[in-house]
Amino acid sequence: MPSVEVAGKIADTLGVSLDYLVGKADKQIDQALMDKVLSIQQLPNEDREHITYAIDGLIQHAKTRIAYKK
């Protein structure tokens, strides 16, 4: 059993979350997407709100498009 620190380093090296590494997460987090989220998080509040609003609209559009394809 590795220590939490070692397990964290292993997860970082593999590009997965610690939860995923120990089998507690069903899905692996896309590292490129996570990097974008972290970049957005560093922006001023007003910019984050605008980006989040745009993303929410795009997600809703995609879900609606998928629902109509069924």
C-alpha positions as CSV (number, residue, x, y, z in Angstrom):
1,M,0.0,0.0,0.0
2,P,1.6,3.3,-1.1
3,S,1.3,6.4,1.1
4,V,-1.1,9.1,0.1
5,E,1.8,11.2,-1.2
6,V,3.1,8.3,-3.4
7,A,-0.3,7.5,-4.6
8,G,-0.9,11.1,-5.5
9,K,2.4,11.2,-7.5
10,I,1.4,8.0,-9.3
11,A,-2.0,9.5,-10.2
12,D,-0.3,12.7,-11.4
13,T,2.2,10.8,-13.5
14,L,-0.6,8.8,-15.1
15,G,-2.8,11.8,-15.6
16,V,-5.7,10.5,-13.6
17,S,-7.4,11.5,-10.3
18,L,-6.6,9.7,-7.1
19,D,-10.2,8.5,-6.9
20,Y,-9.8,6.9,-10.4
21,L,-6.5,5.3,-9.4
22,V,-8.0,3.6,-6.4
23,G,-11.1,2.5,-8.2
24,K,-13.6,5.0,-6.6
25,A,-14.4,6.9,-9.7
26,D,-16.4,5.5,-12.6
27,K,-14.8,7.9,-15.2
28,Q,-11.4,9.2,-15.9
29,I,-11.2,13.0,-16.0
30,D,-9.9,14.4,-19.3
31,Q,-6.7,16.2,-18.4
32,A,-7.0,18.7,-21.3
33,L,-10.5,19.6,-20.2
34,M,-9.3,19.9,-16.5
35,D,-6.5,22.3,-17.6
36,K,-9.1,24.5,-19.3
37,V,-11.2,24.5,-16.2
38,L,-8.2,25.5,-14.1
39,S,-7.4,28.3,-16.6
40,I,-11.0,29.6,-16.4
41,Q,-10.8,29.5,-12.6
42,Q,-7.9,31.9,-12.6
43,L,-9.8,34.5,-14.6
44,P,-11.6,37.5,-13.0
45,N,-15.1,36.7,-11.8
46,E,-16.9,38.6,-14.6
47,D,-15.0,36.7,-17.3
48,R,-15.7,33.3,-15.5
49,E,-19.4,34.2,-15.5
50,H,-19.4,34.9,-19.2
51,I,-17.5,31.8,-20.1
52,T,-19.7,29.6,-17.8
53,Y,-22.8,31.1,-19.4
54,A,-21.5,30.3,-22.9
55,I,-20.6,26.8,-21.9
56,D,-24.0,26.2,-20.3
57,G,-25.6,27.3,-23.6
58,L,-23.4,25.0,-25.6
59,I,-24.1,22.0,-23.4
60,Q,-27.8,22.6,-23.5
61,H,-27.7,22.9,-27.3
62,A,-25.7,19.6,-27.5
63,K,-28.1,17.8,-25.2
64,T,-31.1,19.0,-27.2
65,R,-29.4,17.9,-30.5
66,I,-28.7,14.5,-29.1
67,A,-32.2,14.1,-27.8
68,Y,-33.7,14.9,-31.2
69,K,-31.5,12.3,-32.9
70,K,-33.0,9.5,-30.9
